[in-house]
Amino acid sequence: MKIEVFGPGCHRCIEVEKGVKSALSELNIVADVEKIEDIAKIVDAGIMQTPGLRINGNIKCFGRIPKVEEIKKWILENNIYKPIQKRK
Amino acid sequence: MDKKTISAIGILLFIFAVIIVYEWSGIWKGVKVTMAENKVITAKLLEENKIPVHSFLIYTIIDYAKHSWLCLLLAFIAAGALQEFAPRDKVIKLMGSGRGFTPYAVAGCGGPLLSMCSCSIIPLFGGLYKRGAGLGPAITFLLASPAFNPAAILLTLGLLGWKFAMARIVVAITAGILVGYATDRFFKNRLPEPEPIRIDTKAEGAPQEDQGFGKRLFNMALYSREFVKMVLPLILLGVICAGLVKAFLPPSFIIKYLGNGILPIMLSSAIGVFMYTPTLVEVPLVRGLLESGMGTGAAMAFLLTGPALSLPSILGVCKIVKPRVPAVYAALMWICGTIAGLIFWFFVPKF
């Protein structure tokens, strides 16, 4: 799974990246997380309002900071593997 | 409840408390210091020469806080409200679809609805341009919105007075539209059409509409909190810069290079074009300069070109369009800044 965070490097974009990382660690899923800071690439991706989030080539949200719960939902929708259940 | 929930509720309560206290006691009127008095205090502090620099900085911070706390608070509320309630998708659509003058007007006046964070303006510019909104409106948006967002205007009102605030609104919109239109004319048929890009409409750009009003108010407080976290350190930086300017730059130096007259106005306009000024920092900085003798025209020129343009933003735009385009609009903006400064100086010769 490929997760891309778009943003030129301001406070809001860092917040999104943090959210993605904590969602991944909470779900116990490994994914490719990439932070894209090049403005030309952001524009070409069709993101007009940063920060933006793209999972497997689909833009999930832009112009706002999504909640960790939302990111979890998107990750689960796109994840082809079942999350590894932790044994109690 | 997590930390965010608590702090959002805290902010809402704080806002209400402040409004109640303000209405009830009228403290605001008591602490108001006029500009002339302030100048005398500054001069006294400088003359005595005994005070160390750090206490001078503290004095500046307290002085500025006294003048701007209410406006700043309103600015934070306005920023949060815009982020939550502004119909951003509609504004973008309007900017991209109209013909003739409409997109320019929408870009000039509706720009502040779209973004509060100055670093998100360039992607929006690129998106507008590649989506076929035309070069002109995209540039108008790029230039007008940083100088004319509610937070900047409210802070200007608090620190520089209503004349500066009014002039800023008028000048930012006019200059933005003029420069955008002129650049568009200049590059008509000289630039290849941008290849259109696919915009994913399914993306959830805005939060769902079916949220209740209370929930949205709560979101607004969250956004305000985010904005405070982002902007307050920057403003503090601006105030410290202002304090340093007042403490170290002799007034004679500022009067010579940034005083009244055509040359100082041209110079400060040019400084504004190249210097990087983060959102809202320009206001305390300009106040510091004005207190040590900057001319009103030069101040207006800097307020127009400072936030709108900077070397980093020009370089960022170069990645999207040919470098000729930012070169042309930077030059036009410099001329506009000079003219605006001259006009403002004519009407308001003294601070």
Interface residues (C-beta under 8 A of the other chain):
Chain A: F6 G7 P8 G9 C10 H11 R12 E15 D38 I39 A40 I42 V43 D44 G46 I47 M48 Q49 T50 P51 N58 I59 K60 C61 F62 G63 R64 I65
Chain B: Q83 R88 I92 L114 S115 C117 C119 S120 I122 P123 L124 G126 G127 L128 K130 R131 I197 R198 I199 D200 K202 A203 E204 G205 A206 P207 E226 K229 M230 G316 K319 I320
